[in-house]
Amino acid sequence: MTQNKQMEILIGILGIVVGLLIAIVQYFWKRYITRPELTIEIIKDGGSSSPRGLSSKNVVNEEGYIDGRTAIRVFELNWRFQIRVTNNSELTAFYPELTFNPNGPKFNLIDKINTLQPIKPTETVILKAQYRKYEEKTGEERTDVGRQIPEEFSDLGLLLTYQNSHKSKFYTLFDFNEMTNKFLGKRPNEYKNN
């Protein structure tokens, strides 16, 4: 065999190997790397603070009355929020599912995300949510729901699970304390038992 013939065979084999490598890389890239990118925003949408009666912590004065100006009352605090899930990519996200941090607070009422409805590119899904709690304070000390967020929201976290068209799962972790989205390729440990 001549040296030119050997070189042609070697170039042919090299071409086949390179072609296979390109096909394999493209397959794995589409299946495991190319992903939709969903982001989460939580936007305050109003609220209310309603008195529900007098607290048992009040002290009765000598005349048998409770001073109304300094009385401790039970207040029902309600915060309303919008949870906005936006697809910031050119790929459709399939089977979206929202999970709360098991160690943090949870909304009392929240719209369900339709897991069978894909989220198309640049589409936003808005979920309405409400958080309620009670406190015992004087009228002057009570929480201003218009300006303040519940203290326990520093531990609020949401995990959004979704799939690409090849059924590979991806995750967006939202941290309310930092107001950040982290894009993950595997489920975080604290969410594994949910």
Residue frames as a rotation matrix with the C-alpha (Angstrom) as fourth column:
MET 1
0.584 0.812 0.000 0.00
0.812 -0.584 0.000 0.00
0.000 0.000 -1.000 0.00
THR 2
-0.206 -0.669 0.714 1.32
0.608 -0.660 -0.442 3.38
0.767 0.343 0.542 -0.91
GLN 3
-0.797 -0.193 -0.572 1.74
0.588 -0.466 -0.662 6.17
-0.138 -0.864 0.485 1.53
ASN 4
-0.841 0.541 0.031 -0.96
-0.491 -0.786 0.376 8.23
0.228 0.301 0.926 -0.22
LYS 5
-0.138 0.805 -0.577 -3.45
-0.054 0.576 0.816 5.36
0.989 0.144 -0.035 0.10
GLN 6
-0.332 -0.051 -0.942 -2.67
0.868 0.374 -0.326 5.01
0.369 -0.926 -0.080 3.84
MET 7
-0.974 -0.052 -0.220 -3.13
0.135 -0.915 -0.382 8.75
-0.181 -0.401 0.898 4.29
GLU 8
-0.563 0.823 -0.076 -6.54
-0.532 -0.290 0.796 8.62
0.633 0.489 0.601 2.53
ILE 9
-0.015 0.528 -0.849 -7.70
0.438 0.767 0.469 5.76
0.899 -0.365 -0.242 4.78
LEU 10
-0.591 -0.295 -0.751 -6.48
0.806 -0.178 -0.565 7.60
0.033 -0.939 0.343 7.87
ILE 11
-0.961 0.278 -0.011 -8.26
-0.278 -0.960 0.037 10.80
0.000 0.038 0.999 6.81
GLY 12
-0.296 0.891 -0.345 -11.43
-0.290 0.261 0.921 8.78
0.910 0.372 0.181 6.09
ILE 13
-0.090 0.203 -0.975 -11.36
0.788 0.613 0.055 7.14
0.609 -0.763 -0.215 9.55
LEU 14
-0.840 -0.286 -0.460 -10.63
0.515 -0.686 -0.514 10.49
-0.169 -0.669 0.724 11.18
GLY 15
-0.795 0.600 0.094 -13.60
-0.439 -0.675 0.593 12.04
0.419 0.430 0.800 9.32
ILE 16
-0.014 0.795 -0.607 -15.92
0.156 0.601 0.784 9.28
0.988 -0.084 -0.132 10.56
VAL 17
-0.306 -0.175 -0.936 -14.69
0.922 0.191 -0.337 9.68
0.237 -0.966 0.103 14.16
VAL 18
-0.985 -0.064 -0.157 -15.09
0.100 -0.968 -0.231 13.48
-0.137 -0.243 0.960 14.04
GLY 19
-0.522 0.852 -0.048 -18.59
-0.409 -0.200 0.891 13.09
0.749 0.484 0.452 12.53
LEU 20
0.059 0.507 -0.860 -19.60
0.564 0.694 0.448 10.66
0.824 -0.511 -0.245 15.30
LEU 21
-0.611 -0.363 -0.703 -18.17
0.791 -0.315 -0.525 12.94
-0.031 -0.877 0.480 17.98
ILE 22
-0.943 0.308 0.123 -20.12
-0.278 -0.936 0.215 15.92
0.182 0.168 0.969 16.63
ALA 23
-0.158 0.937 -0.312 -23.36
-0.200 0.279 0.939 13.88
0.967 0.211 0.144 16.58
ILE 24
-0.033 0.099 -0.995 -22.79
0.825 0.564 0.029 12.59
0.564 -0.820 -0.100 20.14
VAL 25
-0.866 -0.330 -0.376 -21.94
0.486 -0.732 -0.478 16.06
-0.118 -0.597 0.794 21.48
GLN 26
-0.742 0.650 0.163 -25.05
-0.449 -0.662 0.600 17.53
0.498 0.372 0.783 19.82
TYR 27
0.023 0.768 -0.640 -27.24
0.215 0.622 0.753 14.79
0.976 -0.155 -0.150 21.30
PHE 28
-0.165 -0.148 -0.975 -25.92
0.964 0.183 -0.191 15.26
0.207 -0.972 0.113 24.84
TRP 29
-0.981 -0.192 -0.006 -26.00
0.190 -0.971 -0.146 19.04
0.022 -0.144 0.989 24.48
LYS 30
-0.467 0.877 0.111 -29.69
-0.438 -0.339 0.833 19.05
0.768 0.340 0.543 23.49
ARG 31
0.193 0.591 -0.783 -30.63
0.340 0.709 0.618 16.45
0.921 -0.385 -0.064 26.09
TYR 32
0.296 -0.147 -0.944 -28.72
0.939 0.224 0.260 17.59
0.173 -0.964 0.204 29.17
ILE 33
-0.663 -0.645 -0.379 -27.36
0.698 -0.716 -0.002 21.12
-0.270 -0.266 0.926 28.65
THR 34
-0.820 0.423 0.385 -29.90
-0.055 -0.728 0.683 23.03
0.570 0.539 0.620 26.57
ARG 35
-0.546 0.595 -0.590 -32.58
0.834 0.322 -0.448 24.05
-0.076 -0.737 -0.672 29.02
PRO 36
0.354 0.669 0.654 -35.44
0.467 -0.732 0.496 26.43
0.810 0.130 -0.571 29.45
GLU 37
-0.782 -0.586 -0.212 -34.67
0.494 -0.375 -0.784 29.17
0.380 -0.718 0.583 31.96
LEU 38
0.312 0.944 0.109 -37.60
0.521 -0.266 0.811 29.97
0.794 -0.196 -0.575 34.23
THR 39
-0.822 -0.535 0.196 -37.34
0.156 -0.542 -0.826 32.79
0.548 -0.648 0.529 36.75
ILE 40
0.110 0.828 -0.549 -39.48
0.917 0.128 0.377 33.53
0.383 -0.545 -0.746 39.80
GLU 41
-0.767 -0.201 0.609 -40.47
-0.039 -0.933 -0.357 36.94
0.640 -0.298 0.708 41.14
ILE 42
-0.147 0.749 -0.646 -42.57
0.981 0.192 0.000 37.61
0.124 -0.634 -0.763 44.21
ILE 43
-0.739 -0.008 0.674 -44.33
0.140 -0.980 0.142 40.96
0.659 0.199 0.725 44.08
LYS 44
-0.790 0.468 -0.395 -46.28
0.408 -0.080 -0.910 42.43
-0.457 -0.880 -0.128 46.98
ASP 45
-0.677 0.640 0.364 -49.91
0.319 -0.191 0.928 43.05
0.663 0.745 -0.075 46.01
GLY 46
-0.102 0.641 0.761 -51.41
-0.588 -0.656 0.473 44.80
0.802 -0.399 0.444 49.05
GLY 47
-0.603 -0.041 -0.797 -52.73
0.501 0.758 -0.418 43.51
0.621 -0.651 -0.437 52.32
SER 48
0.255 0.734 0.629 -54.75
-0.288 -0.563 0.775 44.31
0.923 -0.378 0.068 55.42
SER 49
-0.870 -0.401 -0.288 -54.53
0.190 0.267 -0.945 44.41
0.456 -0.876 -0.156 59.21
SER 50
-0.001 0.975 0.221 -57.84
-0.267 -0.213 0.940 43.81
0.964 -0.058 0.261 60.99
PRO 51
-0.683 -0.176 0.709 -58.51
-0.722 0.019 -0.691 43.86
0.108 -0.984 -0.140 64.75
ARG 52
-0.316 0.541 -0.780 -60.16
-0.067 0.807 0.587 40.64
0.947 0.237 -0.218 65.95
GLY 53
0.750 0.625 -0.217 -60.69
0.208 0.088 0.974 41.47
0.628 -0.776 -0.064 69.61
LEU 54
0.512 -0.542 0.666 -58.86
-0.826 -0.524 0.209 42.05
0.235 -0.657 -0.716 72.86
SER 55
-0.150 -0.693 -0.705 -55.96
-0.233 0.718 -0.656 39.89
0.961 0.066 -0.269 73.94
SER 56
0.783 0.356 -0.511 -55.98
0.341 0.441 0.830 37.89
0.520 -0.824 0.224 77.15
LYS 57
-0.184 -0.950 -0.251 -52.66
0.886 -0.050 -0.462 39.62
0.426 -0.308 0.851 77.94
ASN 58
-0.090 0.210 0.973 -54.46
-0.043 -0.977 0.207 42.84
0.995 -0.023 0.097 78.92
VAL 59
-0.803 -0.168 -0.572 -54.40
0.566 0.089 -0.820 44.03
0.188 -0.982 0.023 82.54
VAL 60
0.259 0.946 0.195 -57.68
0.648 -0.320 0.691 45.14
0.716 -0.053 -0.696 84.11
ASN 61
-0.572 -0.470 0.672 -57.38
-0.098 -0.775 -0.625 48.42
0.815 -0.423 0.397 86.08
GLU 62
-0.992 0.111 -0.056 -58.79
0.069 0.108 -0.992 49.06
-0.104 -0.988 -0.115 89.58
GLU 63
-0.405 0.898 -0.172 -62.19
-0.765 -0.436 -0.474 50.04
-0.500 -0.060 0.864 88.20
GLY 64
-0.038 0.371 0.928 -62.49
0.118 0.924 -0.364 46.75
-0.992 0.096 -0.079 86.31
TYR 65
0.912 0.348 -0.218 -61.85
-0.128 -0.263 -0.956 48.21
-0.390 0.900 -0.195 82.86
ILE 66
0.066 -0.876 0.478 -59.19
0.872 0.284 0.399 47.89
-0.485 0.391 0.782 80.19
ASP 67
0.059 -0.129 -0.990 -57.75
-0.156 -0.981 0.119 51.17
-0.986 0.147 -0.078 78.92
GLY 68
0.779 0.398 0.484 -58.68
0.371 0.328 -0.869 51.26
-0.505 0.856 0.108 75.22
ARG 69
0.816 -0.505 -0.281 -55.72
-0.577 -0.683 -0.449 53.49
0.035 0.529 -0.848 74.27
THR 70
-0.211 -0.969 0.125 -53.11
-0.977 0.213 -0.003 51.02
-0.024 -0.123 -0.992 75.56
ALA 71
0.502 0.508 0.700 -55.08
-0.529 0.821 -0.216 47.80
-0.684 -0.263 0.680 75.14
ILE 72
-0.740 -0.672 0.023 -53.39
-0.457 0.529 0.715 44.82
-0.493 0.519 -0.698 73.54
ARG 73
0.384 0.897 -0.221 -55.48
-0.740 0.156 -0.654 43.58
-0.552 0.415 0.723 70.64
VAL 74
-0.184 -0.332 0.925 -55.39
0.360 0.853 0.378 40.53
-0.915 0.403 -0.038 68.39
PHE 75
0.147 0.157 -0.977 -54.77
-0.754 -0.621 -0.213 41.57
-0.640 0.768 0.027 64.78
GLU 76
0.463 0.002 0.886 -55.21
0.497 0.828 -0.261 39.40
-0.734 0.561 0.382 61.71
LEU 77
-0.052 -0.594 -0.803 -52.52
-0.547 -0.656 0.520 40.33
-0.836 0.466 -0.291 59.21
ASN 78
0.570 0.262 0.779 -53.00
0.483 0.660 -0.575 39.45
-0.665 0.704 0.250 55.53
TRP 79
-0.264 -0.669 -0.695 -50.40
-0.470 -0.540 0.698 39.99
-0.842 0.511 -0.173 52.82
ARG 80
0.809 0.472 0.350 -51.23
0.110 0.464 -0.879 39.43
-0.577 0.749 0.324 49.16
PHE 81
-0.249 -0.941 -0.229 -48.56
-0.351 -0.133 0.927 38.58
-0.903 0.311 -0.298 46.61
GLN 82
0.865 0.288 -0.412 -48.16
-0.491 0.306 -0.816 37.76
-0.109 0.907 0.406 42.94
ILE 83
0.021 -0.843 0.537 -45.75
-0.052 0.535 0.843 34.98
-0.998 -0.046 -0.033 42.09
ARG 84
0.712 0.157 -0.685 -44.57
-0.639 -0.260 -0.724 35.55
-0.292 0.953 -0.085 38.53
VAL 85
0.091 -0.638 0.765 -42.96
0.225 0.761 0.608 32.64
-0.970 0.117 0.213 36.70
THR 86
0.668 0.069 -0.741 -41.36
-0.596 -0.546 -0.589 33.79
-0.445 0.835 -0.323 33.43
ASN 87
0.577 -0.490 0.654 -39.71
0.645 0.764 0.003 31.72
-0.501 0.420 0.757 30.72
ASN 88
0.608 -0.456 -0.650 -36.63
-0.465 -0.868 0.174 33.76
-0.643 0.197 -0.740 29.78
SER 89
-0.531 -0.779 0.334 -35.43
-0.141 0.470 0.871 31.42
-0.836 0.416 -0.359 27.06
GLU 90
-0.366 0.350 -0.862 -36.26
-0.931 -0.155 0.332 30.30
-0.017 0.924 0.382 23.55
LEU 91
-0.812 0.037 -0.583 -37.24
-0.061 0.987 0.148 26.81
0.581 0.156 -0.799 24.74
THR 92
0.231 0.952 0.200 -40.59
-0.556 -0.039 0.830 25.64
0.799 -0.303 0.520 26.07
ALA 93
-0.811 -0.403 0.425 -40.63
-0.566 0.355 -0.744 24.40
0.149 -0.844 -0.516 29.68
PHE 94
-0.071 0.776 -0.626 -42.75
-0.283 0.586 0.759 21.31
0.956 0.231 0.179 30.32
TYR 95
0.357 0.383 -0.852 -44.38
0.556 0.646 0.523 19.98
0.751 -0.660 0.018 33.52
PRO 96
-0.435 -0.523 0.733 -43.67
-0.258 -0.708 -0.658 22.98
0.863 -0.475 0.173 35.80
GLU 97
0.458 0.514 -0.726 -44.06
0.577 0.450 0.682 22.23
0.677 -0.731 -0.091 39.50
LEU 98
-0.019 -0.386 0.922 -43.62
-0.437 -0.826 -0.355 24.62
0.899 -0.410 -0.153 42.45
THR 99
0.370 0.039 -0.928 -42.39
0.677 0.673 0.298 23.41
0.637 -0.738 0.223 45.87
PHE 100
0.774 -0.078 0.628 -41.87
-0.415 -0.812 0.410 25.38
0.478 -0.578 -0.661 49.10
ASN 101
-0.430 -0.903 0.015 -38.76
-0.436 0.193 -0.879 25.15
0.791 -0.384 -0.477 51.23
PRO 102
0.227 0.587 -0.777 -39.79
0.388 0.678 0.625 22.50
0.894 -0.443 -0.074 53.81
ASN 103
-0.286 -0.423 -0.860 -37.96
0.953 -0.034 -0.300 24.45
0.098 -0.906 0.413 56.56
GLY 104
-0.994 -0.104 0.013 -39.53
0.104 -0.994 -0.022 27.83
0.016 -0.020 1.000 55.78
PRO 105
-0.414 0.896 -0.162 -42.96
-0.237 -0.278 -0.931 29.49
-0.879 -0.347 0.328 55.80
LYS 106
-0.774 0.290 0.562 -45.65
0.630 0.436 0.643 28.63
-0.059 0.852 -0.520 53.28
PHE 107
-0.811 0.572 0.125 -48.42
-0.502 -0.789 0.354 30.76
0.301 0.225 0.927 51.81
ASN 108
-0.582 0.686 0.436 -51.86
-0.226 0.378 -0.898 30.08
-0.781 -0.621 -0.065 53.32
LEU 109
0.610 0.737 0.292 -53.51
0.184 0.227 -0.956 30.38
-0.771 0.637 0.003 49.90
ILE 110
-0.447 -0.730 -0.517 -51.82
-0.454 -0.313 0.834 30.02
-0.771 0.608 -0.191 46.54
ASP 111
0.592 0.575 -0.564 -53.06
-0.770 0.198 -0.606 29.38
-0.237 0.794 0.560 43.01
LYS 112
0.366 -0.434 0.823 -51.96
0.183 0.901 0.394 26.01
-0.913 0.007 0.409 41.64
ILE 113
-0.290 -0.502 -0.815 -49.60
-0.817 -0.313 0.484 25.98
-0.498 0.806 -0.320 38.72
ASN 114
0.791 0.611 -0.005 -50.98
-0.501 0.644 -0.578 23.78
-0.350 0.460 0.816 35.95
THR 115
-0.074 -0.901 0.427 -48.34
-0.368 0.423 0.828 21.05
-0.927 -0.096 -0.363 35.57
LEU 116
0.032 0.151 0.988 -49.83
0.716 0.687 -0.128 19.92
-0.698 0.711 -0.086 32.26
GLN 117
0.948 0.293 0.126 -49.64
0.304 -0.708 -0.637 23.40
-0.097 0.642 -0.760 30.68
PRO 118
0.059 -0.986 0.157 -46.20
0.997 0.051 -0.052 24.10
0.043 0.160 0.986 29.18
ILE 119
0.569 -0.007 -0.823 -44.70
0.201 -0.968 0.147 27.55
-0.798 -0.249 -0.549 29.65
LYS 120
0.695 -0.216 0.686 -43.76
0.712 0.072 -0.699 28.85
0.101 0.974 0.204 26.22
PRO 121
-0.390 -0.918 0.071 -40.78
0.909 -0.396 -0.131 31.11
0.149 0.013 0.989 25.44
THR 122
-0.903 -0.126 0.412 -41.12
0.066 -0.985 -0.157 34.62
0.425 -0.115 0.898 26.93
GLU 123
0.101 0.994 -0.034 -44.45
0.101 0.024 0.995 33.64
0.990 -0.104 -0.098 28.55
THR 124
-0.853 -0.275 0.444 -45.29
-0.380 -0.256 -0.889 34.66
0.358 -0.927 0.114 32.14
VAL 125
-0.036 0.809 -0.587 -47.61
0.473 0.531 0.703 32.75
0.881 -0.252 -0.401 34.48
ILE 126
-0.577 -0.087 0.812 -49.00
-0.538 -0.708 -0.458 34.74
0.614 -0.701 0.362 37.43
LEU 127
-0.184 0.467 -0.865 -50.08
0.645 0.721 0.252 32.94
0.742 -0.511 -0.434 40.59
LYS 128
0.136 0.287 0.948 -51.92
-0.522 -0.793 0.315 34.82
0.842 -0.537 0.042 43.33
ALA 129
-0.240 -0.296 -0.925 -50.87
0.610 0.695 -0.381 34.05
0.755 -0.655 0.014 46.88
GLN 130
0.443 0.398 0.803 -51.83
-0.417 -0.702 0.578 35.13
0.793 -0.591 -0.145 50.38
TYR 131
-0.470 -0.594 -0.653 -50.03
0.444 0.481 -0.756 34.88
0.763 -0.645 0.038 53.70
ARG 132
0.432 0.708 0.559 -51.93
-0.286 -0.480 0.829 35.28
0.855 -0.518 -0.005 56.98
LYS 133
-0.451 -0.470 -0.759 -50.83
0.612 0.456 -0.646 35.41
0.650 -0.756 0.082 60.58
TYR 134
0.718 0.691 0.080 -52.04
0.345 -0.454 0.822 36.80
0.605 -0.562 -0.564 63.90
GLU 135
-0.518 -0.854 -0.033 -50.26
0.459 -0.246 -0.854 39.07
0.721 -0.458 0.520 66.37
GLU 136
0.567 0.627 -0.534 -51.04
0.790 -0.231 0.568 40.55
0.232 -0.744 -0.627 69.76
LYS 137
-0.654 -0.757 0.009 -49.96
0.742 -0.643 -0.188 44.19
0.148 -0.116 0.982 70.02
THR 138
-0.143 0.570 -0.809 -51.29
0.356 -0.734 -0.579 47.64
-0.924 -0.371 -0.098 70.79
GLY 139
0.783 0.539 0.311 -52.77
0.490 -0.226 -0.842 49.64
-0.383 0.812 -0.441 67.94
GLU 140
0.754 -0.549 -0.360 -49.64
-0.600 -0.799 -0.038 51.80
-0.267 0.245 -0.932 67.71
GLU 141
-0.168 -0.908 0.384 -47.25
-0.648 0.395 0.651 48.81
-0.743 -0.140 -0.655 67.69
ARG 142
0.521 0.453 0.724 -49.07
0.090 0.814 -0.574 46.66
-0.849 0.364 0.383 65.16
THR 143
-0.470 -0.741 0.480 -47.33
0.495 0.228 0.838 45.64
-0.730 0.632 0.260 61.95
ASP 144
0.118 0.417 -0.901 -47.83
-0.586 -0.703 -0.403 47.90
-0.802 0.576 0.161 58.94
VAL 145
0.181 -0.013 0.983 -48.59
0.452 0.889 -0.071 45.35
-0.874 0.457 0.167 56.20
GLY 146
0.980 0.191 0.054 -48.28
0.143 -0.486 -0.862 48.08
-0.139 0.853 -0.504 53.56
ARG 147
0.576 -0.817 0.003 -44.61
-0.774 -0.547 -0.319 48.62
0.263 0.181 -0.948 54.35
GLN 148
-0.233 -0.706 0.668 -43.41
-0.887 0.437 0.152 45.51
-0.399 -0.557 -0.728 56.13
ILE 149
0.048 0.118 -0.992 -42.92
-0.567 0.820 0.070 41.90
0.822 0.560 0.106 55.03
PRO 150
0.955 0.285 0.089 -43.41
-0.237 0.546 0.803 39.02
0.180 -0.788 0.589 57.50
GLU 151
0.286 -0.900 0.328 -40.17
-0.912 -0.150 0.383 38.42
-0.295 -0.409 -0.864 59.44
GLU 152
0.184 -0.176 0.967 -40.31
-0.143 0.969 0.203 34.69
-0.972 -0.175 0.153 58.75
PHE 153
0.979 0.204 -0.002 -40.03
-0.023 0.098 -0.995 35.34
-0.203 0.974 0.100 55.00
SER 154
0.238 -0.961 -0.139 -36.25
-0.954 -0.258 0.153 35.47
-0.183 0.096 -0.978 55.45
ASP 155
-0.562 -0.398 0.725 -36.54
-0.347 0.909 0.230 31.64
-0.751 -0.122 -0.649 55.30
LEU 156
0.548 0.834 0.063 -38.97
-0.243 0.230 -0.942 31.56
-0.801 0.501 0.328 52.35
GLY 157
-0.646 -0.719 -0.257 -37.70
-0.505 0.149 0.850 29.55
-0.573 0.679 -0.459 49.42
LEU 158
0.588 0.809 0.005 -39.37
-0.485 0.358 -0.798 28.19
-0.647 0.467 0.603 46.30
LEU 159
-0.625 -0.721 0.299 -38.15
-0.179 0.505 0.845 25.46
-0.760 0.475 -0.444 44.00
LEU 160
0.450 0.705 -0.548 -39.47
-0.731 -0.061 -0.679 25.34
-0.512 0.707 0.488 40.46
THR 161
-0.446 -0.511 0.735 -39.00
0.003 0.820 0.572 22.00
-0.895 0.258 -0.364 38.70
TYR 162
0.589 0.608 -0.533 -39.48
-0.562 -0.167 -0.810 21.70
-0.581 0.777 0.243 34.93
GLN 163
0.103 -0.496 0.862 -38.36
0.430 0.804 0.411 19.67
-0.897 0.328 0.296 31.94
ASN 164
-0.488 -0.248 -0.837 -37.03
-0.670 -0.508 0.541 20.29
-0.560 0.825 0.082 28.46
SER 165
0.355 0.710 -0.608 -38.49
-0.935 0.269 -0.233 18.51
-0.002 0.651 0.759 25.42
HIS 166
-0.145 -0.493 -0.858 -36.17
-0.427 0.814 -0.395 15.52
0.893 0.309 -0.328 26.05
LYS 167
0.729 0.600 -0.329 -37.65
0.069 0.413 0.908 14.96
0.681 -0.685 0.260 29.57
SER 168
-0.343 -0.851 -0.398 -34.47
0.696 0.055 -0.716 16.10
0.631 -0.523 0.573 31.37
LYS 169
0.676 0.629 -0.383 -35.32
0.708 -0.411 0.574 17.88
0.204 -0.659 -0.724 34.64
PHE 170
-0.472 -0.738 0.483 -34.03
0.470 -0.674 -0.570 21.30
0.746 -0.042 0.665 35.58
TYR 171
0.254 0.495 -0.831 -34.56
0.966 -0.091 0.241 23.49
0.044 -0.864 -0.502 38.63
THR 172
-0.194 -0.264 0.945 -34.82
0.082 -0.964 -0.252 27.15
0.977 0.029 0.209 39.58
LEU 173
-0.065 0.089 -0.994 -34.28
0.982 0.180 -0.048 27.92
0.175 -0.980 -0.099 43.26
PHE 174
0.123 0.199 0.972 -35.72
0.140 -0.973 0.182 31.25
0.983 0.114 -0.147 44.45
ASP 175
-0.385 -0.306 -0.871 -34.43
0.909 0.036 -0.415 32.77
0.158 -0.951 0.264 47.68
PHE 176
0.597 0.733 0.326 -36.76
0.648 -0.680 0.343 35.50
0.473 0.006 -0.881 49.00
ASN 177
0.627 -0.410 -0.662 -34.14
0.502 -0.437 0.746 36.84
-0.596 -0.800 -0.068 51.40
GLU 178
-0.435 -0.882 -0.181 -31.71
0.305 -0.333 0.892 37.57
-0.848 0.333 0.413 48.55
MET 179
0.520 0.731 -0.442 -34.37
-0.300 -0.329 -0.896 37.93
-0.800 0.598 0.048 45.81
THR 180
-0.380 -0.743 -0.551 -32.27
-0.860 0.063 0.507 35.69
-0.342 0.666 -0.663 43.55
ASN 181
0.863 0.503 -0.055 -32.87
-0.475 0.766 -0.434 32.83
-0.176 0.400 0.899 41.14
LYS 182
-0.311 -0.932 0.187 -30.31
-0.746 0.361 0.559 30.02
-0.589 0.034 -0.808 40.97
PHE 183
0.551 0.453 -0.701 -30.46
-0.815 0.470 -0.337 27.66
0.177 0.758 0.628 38.01
LEU 184
-0.189 -0.569 0.800 -29.63
-0.764 0.597 0.244 24.10
-0.617 -0.565 -0.548 39.03
GLY 185
-0.313 -0.001 -0.950 -29.15
-0.781 0.570 0.256 20.80
0.541 0.822 -0.179 37.26
LYS 186
-0.506 0.196 -0.840 -30.12
0.393 0.919 -0.023 18.68
0.768 -0.342 -0.542 40.27
ARG 187
0.537 0.833 0.136 -32.64
0.156 -0.256 0.954 18.91
0.829 -0.491 -0.267 43.08
PRO 188
-0.248 -0.642 0.726 -31.24
-0.651 -0.445 -0.615 20.57
0.718 -0.625 -0.307 46.26
ASN 189
-0.785 -0.186 -0.591 -30.90
0.198 0.829 -0.523 18.28
0.587 -0.528 -0.614 49.29
GLU 190
-0.900 0.436 0.008 -33.41
-0.143 -0.277 -0.950 20.15
-0.412 -0.856 0.312 51.50
TYR 191
-0.120 0.894 -0.431 -36.14
-0.954 -0.224 -0.198 19.58
-0.274 0.388 0.880 48.86
LYS 192
-0.744 -0.296 -0.598 -35.44
-0.550 0.780 0.298 15.88
0.379 0.551 -0.744 48.24
ASN 193
-0.917 0.399 0.005 -38.10
0.317 0.736 -0.598 14.51
-0.242 -0.547 -0.801 50.64
ASN 194
-0.287 0.851 -0.439 -40.91
-0.382 -0.522 -0.763 16.53
-0.878 -0.051 0.475 49.03
